[in-house]
Amino acid sequence: MGFSYNPAVRSIGVRSGVERATLVRRTYALVFASIVVTMLGAGFAVTQPRLITAVWQHPFITFLCTLLPLWMAMRNHRTFPQNLGFTFLFTFVEGIWIAPLLVFYERLQPGVLGQAGLLTLTTFGVLSLYAVLSRRDFSAWGGFVFGGLLVFDTWRIVRSGTYGEDDYVPAAVQIYLDLLNIFLAVLQLLTGGNRRN
């Protein structure tokens, strides 16, 4: 269900503590705003019975519709405000794409979305703090499951110098996708591994 995007960022990495702080602040502000936009997209889809039925019947087509704004966001990742507009369009459509799955799981087990959200937020906090506070090199963690990817991507933002000060859009998309994948994995675990048929 989930996917990861590994941008080929062609920039000079962050050189100073001020640049790093700016990158981290912009990245995580965009991540949290994107989560809100995803929730708005899912909420919008739930209020549109025809839309949610179409997404349920054709999830692959909807997934393909998420790729165009993602591609545009990455292509224009340093062009403000287009970079934010395309990122928010991507996350809104992502919310529409996962809405049928959220409805299915909530009907299957009422309250599970809140539990999964809380567990995801807790996991995000713990793993991000670990990546930030640890002096370890997490470059080898890129091939692990979603928790490992979150640690790896956080390490890349904070310590590795992979991203420049203005590369907050690709950095935010990585963290956003890690969070979305963790949320969907936790949701599946909480509901006993049930999948949509």
C-alpha positions in Angstrom: 0.0 0.0 0.0 2.8 2.4 0.8 5.6 3.7 -1.2 8.8 5.7 -0.7 10.2 8.4 -2.8 14.0 8.9 -2.9 14.7 12.2 -4.6 17.9 12.8 -6.5 18.5 16.1 -4.8 21.3 18.0 -6.6 22.4 20.4 -4.0 25.1 21.2 -1.6 24.2 19.9 1.8 23.5 22.0 4.8 26.7 23.6 6.0 25.8 25.5 9.2 23.7 24.9 12.2 21.4 27.8 11.2 20.9 26.3 7.8 20.2 22.9 9.4 17.7 24.4 11.8 15.9 26.2 8.9 15.7 22.9 6.9 14.4 21.0 9.9 11.8 23.7 10.8 10.6 24.0 7.2 10.5 20.2 6.7 8.5 19.3 9.8 6.2 22.3 9.4 5.4 21.0 5.9 5.0 17.4 7.2 2.5 18.3 9.8 0.6 20.6 7.4 0.6 17.8 4.9 -0.9 15.4 7.4 -3.7 17.9 8.0 -4.3 18.3 4.3 -4.4 14.4 4.0 -7.1 14.3 6.7 -9.0 17.0 4.8 -8.8 15.0 1.6 -10.0 11.8 3.4 -12.8 13.8 5.0 -13.8 15.3 1.7 -13.9 11.8 0.1 -16.1 10.4 2.9 -18.7 13.1 2.2 -18.8 12.2 -1.5 -20.4 8.7 -1.9 -19.7 8.5 -5.6 -16.1 9.6 -5.3 -15.4 7.1 -2.5 -17.1 4.3 -4.5 -15.0 5.2 -7.5 -11.8 5.2 -5.5 -12.7 1.9 -3.9 -13.4 0.3 -7.3 -10.3 1.8 -9.0 -7.5 2.4 -6.4 -4.8 2.0 -8.9 -6.1 4.8 -11.1 -6.4 7.0 -8.0 -2.9 6.1 -7.0 -1.7 7.2 -10.4 -3.5 10.5 -9.9 -1.3 11.1 -6.8 1.8 10.7 -8.8 1.3 13.7 -11.1 1.2 16.3 -8.3 4.1 14.5 -6.5 6.2 14.7 -9.7 5.3 18.4 -10.1 6.2 19.1 -6.4 9.6 17.4 -6.9 10.2 19.1 -10.2 9.5 22.5 -8.7 10.7 21.8 -5.2 12.6 25.1 -4.9 10.0 27.3 -6.6 7.8 28.9 -3.9 4.8 28.8 -3.8 4.3 26.1 -6.5 6.3 23.6 -4.4 3.8 23.9 -1.6 0.8 24.0 -3.8 1.8 20.7 -5.6 2.8 19.1 -2.3 -0.6 20.0 -0.7 -2.4 18.7 -3.9 -0.4 15.5 -3.6 -1.3 15.0 0.0 -5.0 15.9 -0.5 -5.3 13.3 -3.3 -3.4 10.9 -1.1 -6.2 11.4 1.5 -8.8 10.7 -1.1 -6.9 7.5 -2.1 -6.7 6.1 1.4 -10.3 7.2 2.4 -12.0 3.9 1.4 -9.5 1.9 3.4 -10.0 4.2 6.4 -13.8 3.8 6.2 -13.4 0.1 5.9 -11.2 -0.2 9.0 -13.3 2.2 11.1 -16.4 0.1 10.3 -14.6 -3.1 11.0 -13.3 -1.8 14.4 -14.7 1.5 15.6 -12.1 3.8 17.1 -9.2 2.1 15.4 -8.2 5.2 13.4 -7.6 7.2 16.6 -5.6 4.3 18.1 -3.5 4.0 15.0 -2.9 7.7 14.8 -1.8 7.8 18.4 0.6 4.9 18.0 2.0 6.4 14.8 2.6 9.7 16.5 4.3 8.0 19.4 6.4 5.9 17.1 7.3 9.0 15.1 8.4 10.9 18.2 10.5 8.1 19.7 12.2 7.2 16.4 12.8 10.8 15.4 14.3 11.6 18.8 16.5 8.5 18.5 17.8 9.6 15.1 18.4 13.2 16.3 20.0 12.5 19.7 22.1 9.5 18.7 25.5 10.1 17.2 25.3 6.9 15.1 25.5 6.8 11.4 22.2 5.5 10.1 23.1 5.4 6.4 22.6 1.6 6.4 19.1 1.9 7.7 17.6 2.9 4.3 16.7 -0.6 3.4 14.7 -1.5 6.5 11.0 -1.4 7.1 9.1 1.8 7.7 10.5 2.5 11.2 14.0 2.1 9.9 13.2 4.3 7.0 12.0 7.0 9.3 15.2 6.9 11.3 17.2 6.9 8.1 15.3 9.8 6.6 15.5 11.8 9.8 19.2 11.2 10.0 19.6 12.4 6.4 17.8 15.6 7.2 19.5 16.4 10.5 23.0 15.0 10.1 24.0 13.7 6.7 24.1 16.9 4.7 22.0 15.3 1.9 19.6 18.2 1.7 20.3 21.9 1.2 18.4 24.6 3.1 15.8 24.9 0.4 15.3 21.2 -0.1 12.5 21.0 2.5 9.9 19.7 0.0 11.7 16.5 -0.9 12.7 16.0 2.8 9.1 16.6 3.9 7.7 14.2 1.3 10.1 11.5 2.5 9.1 11.9 6.2 5.4 12.2 5.2 5.5 8.9 3.3 7.3 7.2 6.1 4.6 8.3 8.5 1.8 7.3 6.2 3.3 3.9 5.7 3.8 3.4 9.5 0.2 4.5 10.0 -1.2 2.0 7.5 1.0 -0.8 8.9 -0.2 0.0 12.5 -3.8 0.2 11.3 -3.4 -3.2 9.7 -1.9 -4.7 12.8 -4.6 -3.3 15.0 -7.3 -4.8 12.9 -5.7 -8.2 12.8 -4.2 -7.9 9.3 -7.5 -7.6 7.5 -7.2 -6.2 4.0 -9.7 -4.8 1.6 -11.0 -7.4 -0.9 
